[in-house]
């Protein structure tokens, strides 16, 4: 099964080798038929501490690194080439 890749904004980089990425999604409300925005925060592993708060980051699924971290950030060079 392929690993999911999500894109979002880094909202916190205070942890060592950890960033918190906020990913937004939009969908059509089933009854009101209006677009609805929902967001979720993911803890991601950042080995080199390269991402700062406010930057756009792409994260990919990985094996669990800790209780909350099951995602890791793609390197900045790989993230820009994939676009």
Biopython code that builds the backbone (N, CA, C, O; Angstrom):
import numpy as np
from Bio.PDB.StructureBuilder import StructureBuilder

atoms = [
    (1, "UNK", "N", (0.839, -1.178, 0.000)),
    (1, "UNK", "CA", (0.000, 0.000, 0.000)),
    (1, "UNK", "C", (0.882, 1.237, 0.000)),
    (1, "UNK", "O", (1.825, 1.305, 0.788)),
    (2, "UNK", "N", (0.611, 2.227, -0.860)),
    (2, "UNK", "CA", (1.462, 3.426, -0.906)),
    (2, "UNK", "C", (1.288, 4.274, 0.353)),
    (2, "UNK", "O", (0.233, 4.287, 0.989)),
    (3, "UNK", "N", (2.357, 4.971, 0.679)),
    (3, "UNK", "CA", (2.319, 5.843, 1.849)),
    (3, "UNK", "C", (1.648, 7.156, 1.467)),
    (3, "UNK", "O", (1.862, 7.690, 0.378)),
    (4, "UNK", "N", (0.844, 7.655, 2.375)),
    (4, "UNK", "CA", (0.157, 8.926, 2.116)),
    (4, "UNK", "C", (1.146, 10.083, 2.264)),
    (4, "UNK", "O", (2.051, 10.042, 3.098)),
    (5, "UNK", "N", (0.957, 11.108, 1.444)),
    (5, "UNK", "CA", (1.736, 12.335, 1.541)),
    (5, "UNK", "C", (0.752, 13.477, 1.725)),
    (5, "UNK", "O", (-0.171, 13.638, 0.925)),
    (6, "UNK", "N", (0.941, 14.275, 2.777)),
    (6, "UNK", "CA", (0.080, 15.412, 3.059)),
    (6, "UNK", "C", (0.905, 16.680, 3.059)),
    (6, "UNK", "O", (2.120, 16.637, 3.253)),
    (7, "UNK", "N", (0.249, 17.812, 2.842)),
    (7, "UNK", "CA", (0.940, 19.096, 2.838)),
    (7, "UNK", "C", (0.216, 20.032, 3.786)),
    (7, "UNK", "O", (-1.013, 20.099, 3.795)),
    (8, "UNK", "N", (0.994, 20.758, 4.588)),
    (8, "UNK", "CA", (0.390, 21.674, 5.537)),
    (8, "UNK", "C", (1.388, 22.704, 6.035)),
    (8, "UNK", "O", (2.518, 22.781, 5.553)),
    (9, "UNK", "N", (0.957, 23.484, 6.995)),
    (9, "UNK", "CA", (1.761, 24.568, 7.555)),
    (9, "UNK", "C", (2.323, 24.137, 8.899)),
    (9, "UNK", "O", (1.606, 23.579, 9.730)),
    (10, "UNK", "N", (3.603, 24.397, 9.109)),
    (10, "UNK", "CA", (4.238, 24.092, 10.396)),
    (10, "UNK", "C", (3.744, 25.118, 11.411)),
    (10, "UNK", "O", (3.951, 26.318, 11.232)),
    (11, "UNK", "N", (3.094, 24.652, 12.474)),
    (11, "UNK", "CA", (2.584, 25.560, 13.490)),
    (11, "UNK", "C", (3.472, 25.593, 14.729)),
    (11, "UNK", "O", (3.394, 26.535, 15.517)),
    (12, "UNK", "N", (4.316, 24.574, 14.911)),
    (12, "UNK", "CA", (5.215, 24.553, 16.061)),
    (12, "UNK", "C", (6.475, 23.772, 15.708)),
    (12, "UNK", "O", (6.419, 22.711, 15.087)),
    (13, "UNK", "N", (7.619, 24.331, 16.125)),
    (13, "UNK", "CA", (8.890, 23.636, 15.935)),
    (13, "UNK", "C", (9.681, 23.616, 17.243)),
    (13, "UNK", "O", (10.911, 23.568, 17.234)),
    (14, "UNK", "N", (8.970, 23.654, 18.353)),
    (14, "UNK", "CA", (9.625, 23.766, 19.650)),
    (14, "UNK", "C", (10.279, 22.470, 20.120)),
    (14, "UNK", "O", (11.271, 22.514, 20.847)),
    (15, "UNK", "N", (9.745, 21.325, 19.722)),
    (15, "UNK", "CA", (10.327, 20.052, 20.139)),
    (15, "UNK", "C", (11.601, 19.744, 19.366)),
    (15, "UNK", "O", (11.766, 20.185, 18.229)),
    (16, "UNK", "N", (12.496, 18.991, 19.984)),
    (16, "UNK", "CA", (13.719, 18.593, 19.314)),
    (16, "UNK", "C", (13.399, 17.493, 18.301)),
    (16, "UNK", "O", (12.847, 16.452, 18.659)),
    (17, "UNK", "N", (13.748, 17.732, 17.041)),
    (17, "UNK", "CA", (13.510, 16.799, 15.929)),
    (17, "UNK", "C", (12.026, 16.510, 15.715)),
    (17, "UNK", "O", (11.668, 15.463, 15.176)),
    (18, "UNK", "N", (11.164, 17.433, 16.134)),
    (18, "UNK", "CA", (9.725, 17.266, 15.964)),
    (18, "UNK", "C", (9.108, 18.582, 15.514)),
    (18, "UNK", "O", (9.445, 19.646, 16.034)),
    (19, "UNK", "N", (8.205, 18.503, 14.546)),
    (19, "UNK", "CA", (7.412, 19.664, 14.146)),
    (19, "UNK", "C", (5.947, 19.256, 14.181)),
    (19, "UNK", "O", (5.615, 18.081, 14.024)),
    (20, "UNK", "N", (5.077, 20.234, 14.387)),
    (20, "UNK", "CA", (3.641, 20.012, 14.346)),
    (20, "UNK", "C", (3.129, 20.669, 13.074)),
    (20, "UNK", "O", (3.303, 21.871, 12.873)),
    (21, "UNK", "N", (2.497, 19.875, 12.219)),
    (21, "UNK", "CA", (2.033, 20.349, 10.917)),
    (21, "UNK", "C", (0.512, 20.341, 10.913)),
    (21, "UNK", "O", (-0.113, 19.328, 11.225)),
    (22, "UNK", "N", (-0.081, 21.483, 10.554)),
    (22, "UNK", "CA", (-1.540, 21.607, 10.462)),
    (22, "UNK", "C", (-1.950, 21.403, 9.014)),
    (22, "UNK", "O", (-1.546, 22.163, 8.134)),
    (23, "UNK", "N", (-2.764, 20.362, 8.768)),
    (23, "UNK", "CA", (-3.211, 20.019, 7.423)),
    (23, "UNK", "C", (-4.702, 20.351, 7.324)),
    (23, "UNK", "O", (-5.501, 19.885, 8.136)),
    (24, "UNK", "N", (-5.072, 21.161, 6.323)),
    (24, "UNK", "CA", (-6.468, 21.524, 6.111)),
    (24, "UNK", "C", (-7.045, 20.735, 4.957)),
    (24, "UNK", "O", (-6.361, 20.472, 3.968)),
    (25, "UNK", "N", (-8.317, 20.354, 5.086)),
    (25, "UNK", "CA", (-9.008, 19.701, 3.986)),
    (25, "UNK", "C", (-10.367, 20.359, 3.832)),
    (25, "UNK", "O", (-10.932, 20.861, 4.803)),
    (26, "UNK", "N", (-10.888, 20.357, 2.623)),
    (26, "UNK", "CA", (-12.217, 20.898, 2.369)),
    (26, "UNK", "C", (-13.079, 19.811, 1.749)),
    (26, "UNK", "O", (-12.602, 18.984, 0.972)),
    (27, "UNK", "N", (-14.337, 19.829, 2.102)),
    (27, "UNK", "CA", (-15.287, 18.872, 1.537)),
    (27, "UNK", "C", (-16.648, 19.529, 1.487)),
    (27, "UNK", "O", (-16.879, 20.549, 2.137)),
    (28, "UNK", "N", (-17.540, 18.952, 0.725)),
    (28, "UNK", "CA", (-18.889, 19.463, 0.588)),
    (28, "UNK", "C", (-19.763, 18.877, 1.694)),
    (28, "UNK", "O", (-19.798, 17.662, 1.890)),
    (29, "UNK", "N", (-20.465, 19.747, 2.411)),
    (29, "UNK", "CA", (-21.341, 19.286, 3.477)),
    (29, "UNK", "C", (-22.476, 18.459, 2.868)),
    (29, "UNK", "O", (-23.096, 18.889, 1.895)),
    (30, "UNK", "N", (-22.755, 17.278, 3.428)),
    (30, "UNK", "CA", (-23.741, 16.399, 2.799)),
    (30, "UNK", "C", (-25.164, 16.957, 2.760)),
    (30, "UNK", "O", (-25.922, 16.637, 1.844)),
    (31, "UNK", "N", (-25.534, 17.779, 3.730)),
    (31, "UNK", "CA", (-26.894, 18.319, 3.760)),
    (31, "UNK", "C", (-26.945, 19.740, 3.209)),
    (31, "UNK", "O", (-27.798, 20.056, 2.380)),
    (32, "UNK", "N", (-26.036, 20.594, 3.668)),
    (32, "UNK", "CA", (-26.064, 22.001, 3.279)),
    (32, "UNK", "C", (-25.458, 22.262, 1.910)),
    (32, "UNK", "O", (-25.688, 23.322, 1.328)),
    (33, "UNK", "N", (-24.683, 21.307, 1.382)),
    (33, "UNK", "CA", (-24.037, 21.445, 0.066)),
    (33, "UNK", "C", (-23.138, 22.677, -0.018)),
    (33, "UNK", "O", (-23.031, 23.315, -1.065)),
    (34, "UNK", "N", (-22.506, 22.990, 1.082)),
    (34, "UNK", "CA", (-21.555, 24.101, 1.113)),
    (34, "UNK", "C", (-20.174, 23.557, 1.442)),
    (34, "UNK", "O", (-20.065, 22.535, 2.121)),
    (35, "UNK", "N", (-19.110, 24.220, 0.974)),
    (35, "UNK", "CA", (-17.770, 23.758, 1.325)),
    (35, "UNK", "C", (-17.472, 23.985, 2.812)),
    (35, "UNK", "O", (-17.754, 25.048, 3.365)),
    (36, "UNK", "N", (-16.902, 22.969, 3.431)),
    (36, "UNK", "CA", (-16.561, 23.024, 4.855)),
    (36, "UNK", "C", (-15.067, 22.775, 4.982)),
    (36, "UNK", "O", (-14.529, 21.883, 4.326)),
    (37, "UNK", "N", (-14.389, 23.561, 5.824)),
    (37, "UNK", "CA", (-12.955, 23.365, 6.056)),
    (37, "UNK", "C", (-12.749, 22.700, 7.406)),
    (37, "UNK", "O", (-13.331, 23.105, 8.412)),
    (38, "UNK", "N", (-11.916, 21.680, 7.409)),
    (38, "UNK", "CA", (-11.533, 21.011, 8.643)),
    (38, "UNK", "C", (-10.011, 20.906, 8.662)),
    (38, "UNK", "O", (-9.377, 20.772, 7.615)),
    (39, "UNK", "N", (-9.437, 20.968, 9.853)),
    (39, "UNK", "CA", (-7.983, 20.863, 9.953)),
    (39, "UNK", "C", (-7.625, 19.849, 11.028)),
    (39, "UNK", "O", (-8.405, 19.574, 11.939)),
    (40, "UNK", "N", (-6.427, 19.304, 10.895)),
    (40, "UNK", "CA", (-5.909, 18.349, 11.867)),
    (40, "UNK", "C", (-4.416, 18.578, 12.004)),
    (40, "UNK", "O", (-3.736, 18.901, 11.029)),
    (41, "UNK", "N", (-3.908, 18.411, 13.217)),
    (41, "UNK", "CA", (-2.480, 18.593, 13.466)),
    (41, "UNK", "C", (-1.797, 17.238, 13.555)),
    (41, "UNK", "O", (-2.295, 16.317, 14.203)),
    (42, "UNK", "N", (-0.657, 17.132, 12.900)),
    (42, "UNK", "CA", (0.135, 15.906, 12.922)),
    (42, "UNK", "C", (1.517, 16.216, 13.477)),
    (42, "UNK", "O", (2.123, 17.221, 13.105)),
    (43, "UNK", "N", (2.021, 15.363, 14.364)),
    (43, "UNK", "CA", (3.396, 15.464, 14.838)),
    (43, "UNK", "C", (4.266, 14.707, 13.845)),
    (43, "UNK", "O", (3.999, 13.545, 13.539)),
    (44, "UNK", "N", (5.310, 15.368, 13.340)),
    (44, "UNK", "CA", (6.163, 14.753, 12.331)),
    (44, "UNK", "C", (7.621, 14.831, 12.760)),
    (44, "UNK", "O", (8.040, 15.775, 13.429)),
    (45, "UNK", "N", (8.382, 13.823, 12.362)),
    (45, "UNK", "CA", (9.801, 13.739, 12.690)),
    (45, "UNK", "C", (10.597, 14.598, 11.712)),
    (45, "UNK", "O", (10.460, 14.448, 10.498)),
    (46, "UNK", "N", (11.425, 15.494, 12.236)),
    (46, "UNK", "CA", (12.285, 16.363, 11.436)),
    (46, "UNK", "C", (13.714, 16.173, 11.928)),
    (46, "UNK", "O", (14.165, 16.868, 12.838)),
    (47, "UNK", "N", (14.414, 15.234, 11.325)),
    (47, "UNK", "CA", (15.738, 14.825, 11.802)),
    (47, "UNK", "C", (16.718, 15.982, 11.905)),
    (47, "UNK", "O", (17.459, 16.070, 12.885)),
    (48, "UNK", "N", (16.740, 16.871, 10.921)),
    (48, "UNK", "CA", (17.743, 17.946, 10.874)),
    (48, "UNK", "C", (17.242, 19.262, 11.469)),
    (48, "UNK", "O", (17.965, 20.258, 11.441)),
    (49, "UNK", "N", (16.035, 19.286, 12.000)),
    (49, "UNK", "CA", (15.445, 20.531, 12.528)),
    (49, "UNK", "C", (15.491, 21.645, 11.488)),
    (49, "UNK", "O", (15.889, 22.765, 11.808)),
    (50, "UNK", "N", (15.092, 21.360, 10.253)),
    (50, "UNK", "CA", (15.193, 22.345, 9.179)),
    (50, "UNK", "C", (13.969, 23.231, 9.045)),
    (50, "UNK", "O", (14.080, 24.349, 8.544)),
    (51, "UNK", "N", (12.819, 22.772, 9.471)),
    (51, "UNK", "CA", (11.583, 23.545, 9.280)),
    (51, "UNK", "C", (11.322, 24.480, 10.447)),
    (51, "UNK", "O", (11.534, 24.123, 11.606)),
    (52, "UNK", "N", (10.859, 25.682, 10.126)),
    (52, "UNK", "CA", (10.511, 26.686, 11.119)),
    (52, "UNK", "C", (8.995, 26.901, 11.069)),
    (52, "UNK", "O", (8.343, 26.518, 10.098)),
    (53, "UNK", "N", (8.446, 27.504, 12.103)),
    (53, "UNK", "CA", (7.010, 27.776, 12.158)),
    (53, "UNK", "C", (6.627, 28.712, 11.008)),
    (53, "UNK", "O", (7.329, 29.680, 10.719)),
    (54, "UNK", "N", (5.509, 28.406, 10.364)),
    (54, "UNK", "CA", (5.012, 29.223, 9.263)),
    (54, "UNK", "C", (5.373, 28.700, 7.886)),
    (54, "UNK", "O", (4.814, 29.165, 6.893)),
    (55, "UNK", "N", (6.292, 27.746, 7.794)),
    (55, "UNK", "CA", (6.695, 27.202, 6.499)),
    (55, "UNK", "C", (5.739, 26.103, 6.050)),
    (55, "UNK", "O", (5.077, 25.465, 6.868)),
    (56, "UNK", "N", (5.679, 25.893, 4.734)),
    (56, "UNK", "CA", (4.895, 24.808, 4.168)),
    (56, "UNK", "C", (5.751, 23.541, 4.192)),
    (56, "UNK", "O", (6.902, 23.558, 3.755)),
    (57, "UNK", "N", (5.188, 22.441, 4.702)),
    (57, "UNK", "CA", (5.934, 21.185, 4.799)),
    (57, "UNK", "C", (5.095, 20.066, 4.206)),
    (57, "UNK", "O", (3.869, 20.067, 4.311)),
    (58, "UNK", "N", (5.778, 19.106, 3.578)),
    (58, "UNK", "CA", (5.134, 17.891, 3.095)),
    (58, "UNK", "C", (5.550, 16.764, 4.028)),
    (58, "UNK", "O", (6.731, 16.605, 4.336)),
    (59, "UNK", "N", (4.564, 15.977, 4.480)),
    (59, "UNK", "CA", (4.851, 14.890, 5.409)),
    (59, "UNK", "C", (4.401, 13.570, 4.787)),
    (59, "UNK", "O", (3.464, 13.527, 3.989)),
    (60, "UNK", "N", (5.087, 12.505, 5.168)),
    (60, "UNK", "CA", (4.811, 11.175, 4.639)),
    (60, "UNK", "C", (4.679, 10.209, 5.805)),
    (60, "UNK", "O", (5.339, 10.371, 6.832)),
    (61, "UNK", "N", (3.824, 9.202, 5.645)),
    (61, "UNK", "CA", (3.634, 8.199, 6.684)),
    (61, "UNK", "C", (4.914, 7.408, 6.908)),
    (61, "UNK", "O", (5.698, 7.201, 5.982)),
    (62, "UNK", "N", (5.118, 6.969, 8.147)),
    (62, "UNK", "CA", (6.268, 6.123, 8.458)),
    (62, "UNK", "C", (5.896, 5.233, 9.640)),
    (62, "UNK", "O", (4.813, 5.355, 10.212)),
    (63, "UNK", "N", (6.795, 4.355, 9.986)),
    (63, "UNK", "CA", (6.596, 3.519, 11.168)),
    (63, "UNK", "C", (6.602, 4.411, 12.407)),
    (63, "UNK", "O", (7.270, 5.445, 12.405)),
    (64, "UNK", "N", (5.884, 4.046, 13.452)),
    (64, "UNK", "CA", (5.822, 4.895, 14.644)),
    (64, "UNK", "C", (7.210, 5.184, 15.232)),
    (64, "UNK", "O", (8.000, 4.271, 15.470)),
    (65, "UNK", "N", (7.488, 6.478, 15.462)),
    (65, "UNK", "CA", (8.754, 6.897, 16.069)),
    (65, "UNK", "C", (8.586, 7.111, 17.572)),
    (65, "UNK", "O", (9.540, 6.972, 18.338)),
    (66, "UNK", "N", (7.375, 7.448, 17.982)),
    (66, "UNK", "CA", (7.078, 7.639, 19.397)),
    (66, "UNK", "C", (5.569, 7.456, 19.566)),
    (66, "UNK", "O", (4.897, 6.976, 18.653)),
    (67, "UNK", "N", (5.049, 7.827, 20.703)),
    (67, "UNK", "CA", (3.620, 7.658, 20.968)),
    (67, "UNK", "C", (2.773, 8.468, 19.987)),
    (67, "UNK", "O", (1.717, 8.006, 19.555)),
    (68, "UNK", "N", (3.223, 9.655, 19.636)),
    (68, "UNK", "CA", (2.416, 10.532, 18.770)),
    (68, "UNK", "C", (2.970, 10.696, 17.361)),
    (68, "UNK", "O", (2.238, 11.127, 16.470)),
    (69, "UNK", "N", (4.231, 10.370, 17.131)),
    (69, "UNK", "CA", (4.850, 10.609, 15.817)),
    (69, "UNK", "C", (4.779, 9.374, 14.926)),
    (69, "UNK", "O", (5.454, 8.375, 15.178)),
    (70, "UNK", "N", (3.952, 9.451, 13.878)),
    (70, "UNK", "CA", (3.914, 8.398, 12.867)),
    (70, "UNK", "C", (4.090, 8.990, 11.477)),
    (70, "UNK", "O", (3.777, 8.342, 10.478)),
    (71, "UNK", "N", (4.588, 10.211, 11.412)),
    (71, "UNK", "CA", (4.830, 10.911, 10.151)),
    (71, "UNK", "C", (6.244, 11.469, 10.189)),
    (71, "UNK", "O", (6.792, 11.703, 11.266)),
    (72, "UNK", "N", (6.838, 11.683, 9.015)),
    (72, "UNK", "CA", (8.131, 12.369, 8.940)),
    (72, "UNK", "C", (8.076, 13.358, 7.787)),
    (72, "UNK", "O", (7.384, 13.138, 6.793)),
    (73, "UNK", "N", (8.821, 14.460, 7.936)),
    (73, "UNK", "CA", (8.816, 15.484, 6.896)),
    (73, "UNK", "C", (9.739, 15.065, 5.766)),
    (73, "UNK", "O", (10.767, 14.423, 5.981)),
    (74, "UNK", "N", (9.346, 15.444, 4.560)),
    (74, "UNK", "CA", (10.209, 15.221, 3.410)),
    (74, "UNK", "C", (11.265, 16.311, 3.397)),
    (74, "UNK", "O", (10.967, 17.442, 3.779)),
    (75, "UNK", "N", (12.478, 16.019, 2.974)),
    (75, "UNK", "CA", (13.505, 17.066, 2.918)),
    (75, "UNK", "C", (13.052, 18.207, 2.013)),
    (75, "UNK", "O", (12.278, 17.999, 1.079)),
    (76, "UNK", "N", (13.541, 19.419, 2.296)),
    (76, "UNK", "CA", (13.113, 20.586, 1.529)),
    (76, "UNK", "C", (13.415, 20.451, 0.050)),
    (76, "UNK", "O", (12.610, 20.872, -0.781)),
    (77, "UNK", "N", (14.559, 19.873, -0.300)),
    (77, "UNK", "CA", (14.926, 19.704, -1.712)),
    (77, "UNK", "C", (13.954, 18.738, -2.393)),
    (77, "UNK", "O", (13.518, 18.996, -3.514)),
    (78, "UNK", "N", (13.613, 17.639, -1.737)),
    (78, "UNK", "CA", (12.704, 16.649, -2.316)),
    (78, "UNK", "C", (11.287, 17.211, -2.394)),
    (78, "UNK", "O", (10.543, 16.903, -3.325)),
    (79, "UNK", "N", (10.921, 18.019, -1.432)),
    (79, "UNK", "CA", (9.569, 18.584, -1.417)),
    (79, "UNK", "C", (9.382, 19.560, -2.575)),
    (79, "UNK", "O", (8.306, 19.612, -3.172)),
    (80, "UNK", "N", (10.431, 20.342, -2.902)),
    (80, "UNK", "CA", (10.302, 21.315, -3.983)),
    (80, "UNK", "C", (10.372, 20.633, -5.355)),
    (80, "UNK", "O", (9.747, 21.111, -6.301)),
    (81, "UNK", "N", (11.113, 19.531, -5.485)),
    (81, "UNK", "CA", (11.202, 18.826, -6.755)),
    (81, "UNK", "C", (9.932, 18.055, -7.065)),
    (81, "UNK", "O", (9.575, 17.894, -8.232)),
    (82, "UNK", "N", (9.245, 17.578, -6.036)),
    (82, "UNK", "CA", (8.033, 16.782, -6.244)),
    (82, "UNK", "C", (6.874, 17.632, -6.749)),
    (82, "UNK", "O", (5.939, 17.107, -7.353)),
    (83, "UNK", "N", (6.926, 18.938, -6.508)),
    (83, "UNK", "CA", (5.820, 19.818, -6.909)),
    (83, "UNK", "C", (5.776, 20.024, -8.400)),
    (83, "UNK", "O", (4.906, 20.738, -8.899)),
]
sb = StructureBuilder()
sb.init_structure("model")
sb.init_model(0)
sb.init_chain("A")
sb.init_seg("    ")
for serial, (resi, resn, name, xyz) in enumerate(atoms, 1):
    if name == "N":
        sb.init_residue(resn, " ", resi, " ")
    sb.init_atom(name, np.array(xyz, "f"), 0.0, 1.0, " ", f" {name:<3s}", serial, name[0])
structure = sb.get_structure()
